[in-house]
C-alpha cells in the first residue's frame, strides 16, 4: 500500500464516521474555492465565524465578533503559554462583555459544542438534531502551512468548526 493509498483510505474512513473530506489545495489561497488569505493562516476564519454564530445565537453579534477577533489575535512569545490559553478558550469559551439594557454583561462564547456526547461526527443526525449539525467536522488532506523556515504539508488535519485540532 502506498502513502497516497493509505491517505485516501483514511479519508474514506473519516467520511464514513461523519467528517467531510476536503482537498487542501482546493481551499488554498490560489485554489478553486479559497478559504485562506495566505499559507501562514491555519484557521478557516469564515467557518469559525459561522460556528460562533451557530453556537451562540443569544450572544449579541458585537460580542460574537469580539470573540472571533480574540481567537484570531492570540499571540504569546512562549508556545506553552499560548497553547494553554488557547486550550482554555476552546474548552471554556471566549470571555466577552457587552451592553444590554444599559448594563455591562459578561458571557462566554463557545467555539465548539461540548454539551452532548453525541456531538462526535456521525453520518446520521443524532436525536434532537444535535451532533454533527452544530459542529462542523472536516478532514483536510494536503493542507500546506508556511512557517518561518519551511512549508509543511501534513497528510491529513482534522478541523472542528474551522479550528485545526488533530
N, C-alpha and C positions, 0 to 999 in steps of 0.2 A: 504494500500500500504506500503510495507517495504522500508527501506532506500535503499537497493540494487535495488529494482524495480524502485524507483524514479531516482536513478543514471543512470540506463540503459535507462529509458525513456528520460532523459535529454540528454544523449549521442546520442540517436536516433534523437532527435530534432536538436541537433547541427550538426549532419551529414546531415540532410535534408537541412540545410542552408549553407552547404559548408565546415564545419570543418571535418577533418579526425580524427576519434576516434582512440586512441592508448591506449593500456593497459599498465600502468606504469611499472609493474613488468617485462614485456617483454623487455623494453629498459633499465632496471636497470643494474648495473654493473655485476650482476650474472644472467641476463635474457637471453632469446633466441636470441635477437638481441641487444646487449648492445650499448647504446649511451651515457653512463655516465661512468666516471672513478671511481666515488665513490658516496656515498649517500649525501655528502655535496654539490655536484655540482648540481646547479639548471638550468644552461644554457645548451641547447643542442648545443654544440660547432660546430659540423660538419654541422648541419642545419643552424646555424647562419653564418658560413663561406660561405656556398653555397648561402645564401640570399645576403650577402655582395657582392659576385662576380656577382650574377644575377642582382642586383640593380645598380651596379656601374661599368659597363663594360669599361667605358672610363678612369677610375682612374687606374693608374699603380698598378700592383699586389703588389709591396712592400708597397704601401700606404694602400691598402685594408687590408693587413695582419697587418699593424701597427694599423689600426682602430680596428681590431678584438682583438689585444692584449690590447689596451686601455680599451675596454669593459671588457675583462677577468680580468684585473688588477685593477678594480675600488675598491678603499679602502678609507674609511673615518671612523675615530673614532666616528663621530656623524651621527646617522642614518638619520636625517632630511637633512643634507647637502649632504650625499651620494645619497639620493633619488632625491633631486633637481638636482644634477649633472647628474644622470642617465636620468632623465626626459629631460634635455637639449639635451643630446646625442640622445635620442630616437626621439625627435621632430625635432631638427635642423640638426642632423647628427654629426658624429665624425670628429673633425678638424684634418687634416693631411697635411703634407708638403712632397714634393718630387721634384726631379730634372728632368727637361725636357729641352732639347736643351740648357744645360748649365745654366739654371736659376732655382732658387727655386720657386716653385709654391705651392699655398695652395688650398685646396678644403675641402669639407665636404662629408664624406662617409655616405650614407643613410643606416639605419638599417631596416627601414620599408618604403614602398612606400605609402606616404600620398597624392600623387598628384591627385588621382582620387577618386571621391565619390563612384565609382563602385568597389572600392578596397575591400569592405567588402566581406567575403566569399559568394560564390554562387555556387550552383550545376551546373550552366551553365556558360561557359565563357562569359565575358561581351564583348560588341562591341569593336573592335580594339585590341582584345587579351589581354586586361588589366584585372584587378580584381584578381581573385584567382590564375592566372598564375604568378604574380610577388611576392605576399606574400604567405607564407605557413601558413595555419591555422590548428592548432592541438587542439583537446580536449583530454587531457590525464587524465585518471582516476587512482586512487590509486598510485600516484606518491610520493614515500617516500622521505622525506628530513630530514637528520640528522642535528640537531642543537647542540649547546654547551651542552645542558642538555637532550633534548628529541628528539626522532624521531617522526615527524609528517607525516600524510598521508591524505592530503585533498582528498575529493571525486573526484573533477574534477578541473583541472587547464587548462586555455586557454593559448596557446602559439601562438605567431606570430613570424615566422622566427627564431625559437629556443629560443625566449625570453618569459619567463613566465609573462604574463600581467594581467590576471584575475584569 
